[in-house]
Amino acid sequence: MVDRLSSLDVSFLYMETRTTAMHVGGVTVFQPPATGFDYDRLVELIAQRIALVPRYRQRVRFVPGRIANPVWVDDEDFDVTYHVRRSALPRPGTDAQLRELVGRLMSRQLDRSRPLWEIYLVEGLEGGRVGIITKTHHALVDGVSAVDIGTVLLDVTPEPRDVGPDDWKPRRSPGALGLVGAAVSDLVKTPTHAVEAARSAVVDVRATADKAASLAGGLLAGARVIARPAPDSPLNVRIGSQRRFGMARTELDAYKRVRKVHGGTINDVVLATVAGALRTWLLTRGEAVNPTTVVRAMVPVSVRADVQKGELGNRVSSYFVDLPVGEGNPLMRLHQVSFAMRGHKESGQAVGADALVQLSGFAPPTIHALGARVASGFTRRLFNLVVSNVPGPQFPLYAAGARMLEMYPVVPLALGQAVSVGLTSYDGGVYYGLNADRDAMPDVDVLAACLEESLAELVGTVA
């Protein structure tokens, strides 16, 4: 029996264009143990753990004639050293050099003839640190548990856990006749798949709008959003294939202090911080900012369940929020964001937002990947950017004894989006990753600095 890609997963392959690569990524920084941490140790660790994510040794095979969705097949020539790569920064190994490397690596699409992932060990960071950069195609990510290879590498103690022996042997890939025969058999058993396969084979992602009728109930709750297009913004431009990457480090305690005094949620404080940063950034560009200026964010609100127990399930709600970038008072920005978020939750508009997410190809369990799973035809009409906030564990994690110090998500860009904002809290810190179009956002580092300044403004209101 073949393992066929779902219509959702294959849509990520069809959605991919020269300018919109469909891989999600991450940047982590580690402090090696006294015994060291090098390329050979990383390869050894991945070889030991890869059995926990079987899909990472499989590649995509398309069915002749596209009469059915593609299938996953074992890569009979799987070579872990092809996927695990090494790079080194020239002295002095600054964060700016790391950001430049991340932007260049994220600009390259993954090789579709092999399993759709890559990991880079980055040596030569200041202070003896090392970095690990991951890239994983959306089609590969497990839509049920959101497990990826970066997750299974980590342990809660410096001593790596034992994962048992790996007795994997690749199954022989079926030939063209076998693929066609299996496809015909599947279509006879489930003829509705024929419609989906034909649609996927001949149309691009814009055709997902045809699914609107089946989602009418959910969309009614989001009708007001559709009726009010997102405002014009320099955040929405024609983008190219090259990327820049920005990073901002903040302390979780700062958000907690603001929330304790002014109420709301940590996510409200995050959104108010982003609103203030966007305001300052727009002003540095000489853009017109008046009291009514807003930037509409799509906010996938995700909460990992029982992270202390190591469970990887999660709950997701998605909202459209007009960030009050025209408001000069940081406390008023926070109150306006909190009011808007409460209104979404109380009115049930999240149902409408989730329906739009489904319509445009999102899969909520894939946490930070939510931001990229929007059909290009909707992007500029409904929102200006994505702000994806994922709470992480508040205790240290390790990879082969190396302590993870920082973790920055890389949320892919959809067509017409100049920048995406991903952030993850971890071990007392909150780390922002800004994935940006290289030409549209030469000042992405300015926006990153504005995030730190905006949070400081909010903290100043509780002093």
Secondary structure as a PSIPRED ss2 file (coil, helix, strand):
# PSIPRED VFORMAT (PSIPRED V4.0)

   1 M C   1.000  0.000  0.000
   2 V C   1.000  0.000  0.000
   3 D E   0.000  0.000  1.000
   4 R E   0.000  0.000  1.000
   5 L C   1.000  0.000  0.000
   6 S C   1.000  0.000  0.000
   7 S H   0.000  1.000  0.000
   8 L H   0.000  1.000  0.000
   9 D H   0.000  1.000  0.000
  10 V H   0.000  1.000  0.000
  11 S H   0.000  1.000  0.000
  12 F H   0.000  1.000  0.000
  13 L H   0.000  1.000  0.000
  14 Y H   0.000  1.000  0.000
  15 M H   0.000  1.000  0.000
  16 E C   1.000  0.000  0.000
  17 T C   1.000  0.000  0.000
  18 R C   1.000  0.000  0.000
  19 T C   1.000  0.000  0.000
  20 T C   1.000  0.000  0.000
  21 A C   1.000  0.000  0.000
  22 M C   1.000  0.000  0.000
  23 H E   0.000  0.000  1.000
  24 V E   0.000  0.000  1.000
  25 G E   0.000  0.000  1.000
  26 G E   0.000  0.000  1.000
  27 V E   0.000  0.000  1.000
  28 T E   0.000  0.000  1.000
  29 V E   0.000  0.000  1.000
  30 F E   0.000  0.000  1.000
  31 Q E   0.000  0.000  1.000
  32 P C   1.000  0.000  0.000
  33 P C   1.000  0.000  0.000
  34 A C   1.000  0.000  0.000
  35 T C   1.000  0.000  0.000
  36 G C   1.000  0.000  0.000
  37 F C   1.000  0.000  0.000
  38 D C   1.000  0.000  0.000
  39 Y H   0.000  1.000  0.000
  40 D H   0.000  1.000  0.000
  41 R H   0.000  1.000  0.000
  42 L H   0.000  1.000  0.000
  43 V H   0.000  1.000  0.000
  44 E H   0.000  1.000  0.000
  45 L H   0.000  1.000  0.000
  46 I H   0.000  1.000  0.000
  47 A H   0.000  1.000  0.000
  48 Q H   0.000  1.000  0.000
  49 R H   0.000  1.000  0.000
  50 I H   0.000  1.000  0.000
  51 A H   0.000  1.000  0.000
  52 L H   0.000  1.000  0.000
  53 V C   1.000  0.000  0.000
  54 P H   0.000  1.000  0.000
  55 R H   0.000  1.000  0.000
  56 Y H   0.000  1.000  0.000
  57 R H   0.000  1.000  0.000
  58 Q E   0.000  0.000  1.000
  59 R E   0.000  0.000  1.000
  60 V E   0.000  0.000  1.000
  61 R E   0.000  0.000  1.000
  62 F C   1.000  0.000  0.000
  63 V C   1.000  0.000  0.000
  64 P H   0.000  1.000  0.000
  65 G H   0.000  1.000  0.000
  66 R H   0.000  1.000  0.000
  67 I C   1.000  0.000  0.000
  68 A C   1.000  0.000  0.000
  69 N C   1.000  0.000  0.000
  70 P C   1.000  0.000  0.000
  71 V E   0.000  0.000  1.000
  72 W E   0.000  0.000  1.000
  73 V E   0.000  0.000  1.000
  74 D E   0.000  0.000  1.000
  75 D C   1.000  0.000  0.000
  76 E C   1.000  0.000  0.000
  77 D C   1.000  0.000  0.000
  78 F C   1.000  0.000  0.000
  79 D C   1.000  0.000  0.000
  80 V H   0.000  1.000  0.000
  81 T H   0.000  1.000  0.000
  82 Y H   0.000  1.000  0.000
  83 H H   0.000  1.000  0.000
  84 V E   0.000  0.000  1.000
  85 R E   0.000  0.000  1.000
  86 R E   0.000  0.000  1.000
  87 S E   0.000  0.000  1.000
  88 A E   0.000  0.000  1.000
  89 L C   1.000  0.000  0.000
  90 P C   1.000  0.000  0.000
  91 R C   1.000  0.000  0.000
  92 P C   1.000  0.000  0.000
  93 G C   1.000  0.000  0.000
  94 T C   1.000  0.000  0.000
  95 D H   0.000  1.000  0.000
  96 A H   0.000  1.000  0.000
  97 Q H   0.000  1.000  0.000
  98 L H   0.000  1.000  0.000
  99 R H   0.000  1.000  0.000
 100 E H   0.000  1.000  0.000
 101 L H   0.000  1.000  0.000
 102 V H   0.000  1.000  0.000
 103 G H   0.000  1.000  0.000
 104 R H   0.000  1.000  0.000
 105 L H   0.000  1.000  0.000
 106 M H   0.000  1.000  0.000
 107 S C   1.000  0.000  0.000
 108 R C   1.000  0.000  0.000
 109 Q C   1.000  0.000  0.000
 110 L C   1.000  0.000  0.000
 111 D C   1.000  0.000  0.000
 112 R C   1.000  0.000  0.000
 113 S C   1.000  0.000  0.000
 114 R C   1.000  0.000  0.000
 115 P C   1.000  0.000  0.000
 116 L C   1.000  0.000  0.000
 117 W E   0.000  0.000  1.000
 118 E E   0.000  0.000  1.000
 119 I E   0.000  0.000  1.000
 120 Y E   0.000  0.000  1.000
 121 L E   0.000  0.000  1.000
 122 V E   0.000  0.000  1.000
 123 E E   0.000  0.000  1.000
 124 G C   1.000  0.000  0.000
 125 L C   1.000  0.000  0.000
 126 E H   0.000  1.000  0.000
 127 G H   0.000  1.000  0.000
 128 G H   0.000  1.000  0.000
 129 R C   1.000  0.000  0.000
 130 V E   0.000  0.000  1.000
 131 G E   0.000  0.000  1.000
 132 I E   0.000  0.000  1.000
 133 I E   0.000  0.000  1.000
 134 T E   0.000  0.000  1.000
 135 K E   0.000  0.000  1.000
 136 T E   0.000  0.000  1.000
 137 H E   0.000  0.000  1.000
 138 H C   1.000  0.000  0.000
 139 A C   1.000  0.000  0.000
 140 L C   1.000  0.000  0.000
 141 V C   1.000  0.000  0.000
 142 D C   1.000  0.000  0.000
 143 G C   1.000  0.000  0.000
 144 V C   1.000  0.000  0.000
 145 S C   1.000  0.000  0.000
 146 A C   1.000  0.000  0.000
 147 V C   1.000  0.000  0.000
 148 D C   1.000  0.000  0.000
 149 I H   0.000  1.000  0.000
 150 G H   0.000  1.000  0.000
 151 T H   0.000  1.000  0.000
 152 V H   0.000  1.000  0.000
 153 L C   1.000  0.000  0.000
 154 L C   1.000  0.000  0.000
 155 D E   0.000  0.000  1.000
 156 V C   1.000  0.000  0.000
 157 T C   1.000  0.000  0.000
 158 P C   1.000  0.000  0.000
 159 E C   1.000  0.000  0.000
 160 P C   1.000  0.000  0.000
 161 R C   1.000  0.000  0.000
 162 D C   1.000  0.000  0.000
 163 V C   1.000  0.000  0.000
 164 G C   1.000  0.000  0.000
 165 P C   1.000  0.000  0.000
 166 D C   1.000  0.000  0.000
 167 D C   1.000  0.000  0.000
 168 W C   1.000  0.000  0.000
 169 K C   1.000  0.000  0.000
 170 P C   1.000  0.000  0.000
 171 R C   1.000  0.000  0.000
 172 R C   1.000  0.000  0.000
 173 S C   1.000  0.000  0.000
 174 P C   1.000  0.000  0.000
 175 G C   1.000  0.000  0.000
 176 A H   0.000  1.000  0.000
 177 L H   0.000  1.000  0.000
 178 G H   0.000  1.000  0.000
 179 L H   0.000  1.000  0.000
 180 V H   0.000  1.000  0.000
 181 G H   0.000  1.000  0.000
 182 A H   0.000  1.000  0.000
 183 A H   0.000  1.000  0.000
 184 V H   0.000  1.000  0.000
 185 S H   0.000  1.000  0.000
 186 D H   0.000  1.000  0.000
 187 L H   0.000  1.000  0.000
 188 V H   0.000  1.000  0.000
 189 K H   0.000  1.000  0.000
 190 T C   1.000  0.000  0.000
 191 P C   1.000  0.000  0.000
 192 T H   0.000  1.000  0.000
 193 H H   0.000  1.000  0.000
 194 A H   0.000  1.000  0.000
 195 V H   0.000  1.000  0.000
 196 E H   0.000  1.000  0.000
 197 A H   0.000  1.000  0.000
 198 A H   0.000  1.000  0.000
 199 R H   0.000  1.000  0.000
 200 S H   0.000  1.000  0.000
 201 A H   0.000  1.000  0.000
 202 V H   0.000  1.000  0.000
 203 V C   1.000  0.000  0.000
 204 D C   1.000  0.000  0.000
 205 V H   0.000  1.000  0.000
 206 R H   0.000  1.000  0.000
 207 A H   0.000  1.000  0.000
 208 T H   0.000  1.000  0.000
 209 A H   0.000  1.000  0.000
 210 D H   0.000  1.000  0.000
 211 K H   0.000  1.000  0.000
 212 A H   0.000  1.000  0.000
 213 A H   0.000  1.000  0.000
 214 S H   0.000  1.000  0.000
 215 L H   0.000  1.000  0.000
 216 A H   0.000  1.000  0.000
 217 G H   0.000  1.000  0.000
 218 G H   0.000  1.000  0.000
 219 L H   0.000  1.000  0.000
 220 L H   0.000  1.000  0.000
 221 A H   0.000  1.000  0.000
 222 G C   1.000  0.000  0.000
 223 A H   0.000  1.000  0.000
 224 R H   0.000  1.000  0.000
 225 V H   0.000  1.000  0.000
 226 I H   0.000  1.000  0.000
 227 A H   0.000  1.000  0.000
 228 R C   1.000  0.000  0.000
 229 P C   1.000  0.000  0.000
 230 A C   1.000  0.000  0.000
 231 P C   1.000  0.000  0.000
 232 D C   1.000  0.000  0.000
 233 S C   1.000  0.000  0.000
 234 P C   1.000  0.000  0.000
 235 L C   1.000  0.000  0.000
 236 N C   1.000  0.000  0.000
 237 V C   1.000  0.000  0.000
 238 R C   1.000  0.000  0.000
 239 I C   1.000  0.000  0.000
 240 G C   1.000  0.000  0.000
 241 S C   1.000  0.000  0.000
 242 Q C   1.000  0.000  0.000
 243 R E   0.000  0.000  1.000
 244 R E   0.000  0.000  1.000
 245 F E   0.000  0.000  1.000
 246 G E   0.000  0.000  1.000
 247 M E   0.000  0.000  1.000
 248 A E   0.000  0.000  1.000
 249 R E   0.000  0.000  1.000
 250 T E   0.000  0.000  1.000
 251 E E   0.000  0.000  1.000
 252 L H   0.000  1.000  0.000
 253 D H   0.000  1.000  0.000
 254 A H   0.000  1.000  0.000
 255 Y H   0.000  1.000  0.000
 256 K H   0.000  1.000  0.000
 257 R H   0.000  1.000  0.000
 258 V H   0.000  1.000  0.000
 259 R H   0.000  1.000  0.000
 260 K H   0.000  1.000  0.000
 261 V H   0.000  1.000  0.000
 262 H H   0.000  1.000  0.000
 263 G C   1.000  0.000  0.000
 264 G C   1.000  0.000  0.000
 265 T C   1.000  0.000  0.000
 266 I H   0.000  1.000  0.000
 267 N H   0.000  1.000  0.000
 268 D H   0.000  1.000  0.000
 269 V H   0.000  1.000  0.000
 270 V H   0.000  1.000  0.000
 271 L H   0.000  1.000  0.000
 272 A H   0.000  1.000  0.000
 273 T H   0.000  1.000  0.000
 274 V H   0.000  1.000  0.000
 275 A H   0.000  1.000  0.000
 276 G H   0.000  1.000  0.000
 277 A H   0.000  1.000  0.000
 278 L H   0.000  1.000  0.000
 279 R H   0.000  1.000  0.000
 280 T H   0.000  1.000  0.000
 281 W H   0.000  1.000  0.000
 282 L H   0.000  1.000  0.000
 283 L H   0.000  1.000  0.000
 284 T H   0.000  1.000  0.000
 285 R C   1.000  0.000  0.000
 286 G C   1.000  0.000  0.000
 287 E C   1.000  0.000  0.000
 288 A C   1.000  0.000  0.000
 289 V C   1.000  0.000  0.000
 290 N C   1.000  0.000  0.000
 291 P C   1.000  0.000  0.000
 292 T C   1.000  0.000  0.000
 293 T C   1.000  0.000  0.000
 294 V C   1.000  0.000  0.000
 295 V E   0.000  0.000  1.000
 296 R E   0.000  0.000  1.000
 297 A E   0.000  0.000  1.000
 298 M E   0.000  0.000  1.000
 299 V E   0.000  0.000  1.000
 300 P E   0.000  0.000  1.000
 301 V E   0.000  0.000  1.000
 302 S E   0.000  0.000  1.000
 303 V E   0.000  0.000  1.000
 304 R E   0.000  0.000  1.000
 305 A C   1.000  0.000  0.000
 306 D C   1.000  0.000  0.000
 307 V H   0.000  1.000  0.000
 308 Q H   0.000  1.000  0.000
 309 K H   0.000  1.000  0.000
 310 G C   1.000  0.000  0.000
 311 E C   1.000  0.000  0.000
 312 L C   1.000  0.000  0.000
 313 G C   1.000  0.000  0.000
 314 N E   0.000  0.000  1.000
 315 R E   0.000  0.000  1.000
 316 V E   0.000  0.000  1.000
 317 S E   0.000  0.000  1.000
 318 S E   0.000  0.000  1.000
 319 Y E   0.000  0.000  1.000
 320 F E   0.000  0.000  1.000
 321 V E   0.000  0.000  1.000
 322 D E   0.000  0.000  1.000
 323 L E   0.000  0.000  1.000
 324 P C   1.000  0.000  0.000
 325 V C   1.000  0.000  0.000
 326 G C   1.000  0.000  0.000
 327 E C   1.000  0.000  0.000
 328 G C   1.000  0.000  0.000
 329 N C   1.000  0.000  0.000
 330 P H   0.000  1.000  0.000
 331 L H   0.000  1.000  0.000
 332 M H   0.000  1.000  0.000
 333 R H   0.000  1.000  0.000
 334 L H   0.000  1.000  0.000
 335 H H   0.000  1.000  0.000
 336 Q H   0.000  1.000  0.000
 337 V H   0.000  1.000  0.000
 338 S H   0.000  1.000  0.000
 339 F H   0.000  1.000  0.000
 340 A H   0.000  1.000  0.000
 341 M H   0.000  1.000  0.000
 342 R H   0.000  1.000  0.000
 343 G H   0.000  1.000  0.000
 344 H H   0.000  1.000  0.000
 345 K H   0.000  1.000  0.000
 346 E H   0.000  1.000  0.000
 347 S H   0.000  1.000  0.000
 348 G C   1.000  0.000  0.000
 349 Q H   0.000  1.000  0.000
 350 A H   0.000  1.000  0.000
 351 V H   0.000  1.000  0.000
 352 G H   0.000  1.000  0.000
 353 A H   0.000  1.000  0.000
 354 D H   0.000  1.000  0.000
 355 A H   0.000  1.000  0.000
 356 L H   0.000  1.000  0.000
 357 V H   0.000  1.000  0.000
 358 Q H   0.000  1.000  0.000
 359 L H   0.000  1.000  0.000
 360 S C   1.000  0.000  0.000
 361 G C   1.000  0.000  0.000
 362 F C   1.000  0.000  0.000
 363 A C   1.000  0.000  0.000
 364 P C   1.000  0.000  0.000
 365 P C   1.000  0.000  0.000
 366 T C   1.000  0.000  0.000
 367 I C   1.000  0.000  0.000
 368 H H   0.000  1.000  0.000
 369 A H   0.000  1.000  0.000
 370 L H   0.000  1.000  0.000
 371 G H   0.000  1.000  0.000
 372 A H   0.000  1.000  0.000
 373 R C   1.000  0.000  0.000
 374 V C   1.000  0.000  0.000
 375 A C   1.000  0.000  0.000
 376 S H   0.000  1.000  0.000
 377 G H   0.000  1.000  0.000
 378 F H   0.000  1.000  0.000
 379 T H   0.000  1.000  0.000
 380 R H   0.000  1.000  0.000
 381 R H   0.000  1.000  0.000
 382 L H   0.000  1.000  0.000
 383 F C   1.000  0.000  0.000
 384 N C   1.000  0.000  0.000
 385 L E   0.000  0.000  1.000
 386 V E   0.000  0.000  1.000
 387 V E   0.000  0.000  1.000
 388 S E   0.000  0.000  1.000
 389 N E   0.000  0.000  1.000
 390 V E   0.000  0.000  1.000
 391 P E   0.000  0.000  1.000
 392 G C   1.000  0.000  0.000
 393 P C   1.000  0.000  0.000
 394 Q C   1.000  0.000  0.000
 395 F C   1.000  0.000  0.000
 396 P C   1.000  0.000  0.000
 397 L C   1.000  0.000  0.000
 398 Y E   0.000  0.000  1.000
 399 A E   0.000  0.000  1.000
 400 A C   1.000  0.000  0.000
 401 G C   1.000  0.000  0.000
 402 A E   0.000  0.000  1.000
 403 R E   0.000  0.000  1.000
 404 M E   0.000  0.000  1.000
 405 L E   0.000  0.000  1.000
 406 E E   0.000  0.000  1.000
 407 M E   0.000  0.000  1.000
 408 Y E   0.000  0.000  1.000
 409 P E   0.000  0.000  1.000
 410 V E   0.000  0.000  1.000
 411 V C   1.000  0.000  0.000
 412 P C   1.000  0.000  0.000
 413 L C   1.000  0.000  0.000
 414 A C   1.000  0.000  0.000
 415 L C   1.000  0.000  0.000
 416 G C   1.000  0.000  0.000
 417 Q C   1.000  0.000  0.000
 418 A C   1.000  0.000  0.000
 419 V E   0.000  0.000  1.000
 420 S E   0.000  0.000  1.000
 421 V E   0.000  0.000  1.000
 422 G E   0.000  0.000  1.000
 423 L E   0.000  0.000  1.000
 424 T E   0.000  0.000  1.000
 425 S E   0.000  0.000  1.000
 426 Y E   0.000  0.000  1.000
 427 D C   1.000  0.000  0.000
 428 G C   1.000  0.000  0.000
 429 G E   0.000  0.000  1.000
 430 V E   0.000  0.000  1.000
 431 Y E   0.000  0.000  1.000
 432 Y E   0.000  0.000  1.000
 433 G E   0.000  0.000  1.000
 434 L E   0.000  0.000  1.000
 435 N E   0.000  0.000  1.000
 436 A E   0.000  0.000  1.000
 437 D E   0.000  0.000  1.000
 438 R C   1.000  0.000  0.000
 439 D C   1.000  0.000  0.000
 440 A C   1.000  0.000  0.000
 441 M C   1.000  0.000  0.000
 442 P C   1.000  0.000  0.000
 443 D C   1.000  0.000  0.000
 444 V H   0.000  1.000  0.000
 445 D H   0.000  1.000  0.000
 446 V H   0.000  1.000  0.000
 447 L H   0.000  1.000  0.000
 448 A H   0.000  1.000  0.000
 449 A H   0.000  1.000  0.000
 450 C H   0.000  1.000  0.000
 451 L H   0.000  1.000  0.000
 452 E H   0.000  1.000  0.000
 453 E H   0.000  1.000  0.000
 454 S H   0.000  1.000  0.000
 455 L H   0.000  1.000  0.000
 456 A H   0.000  1.000  0.000
 457 E H   0.000  1.000  0.000
 458 L H   0.000  1.000  0.000
 459 V H   0.000  1.000  0.000
 460 G H   0.000  1.000  0.000
 461 T C   1.000  0.000  0.000
 462 V C   1.000  0.000  0.000
 463 A C   1.000  0.000  0.000
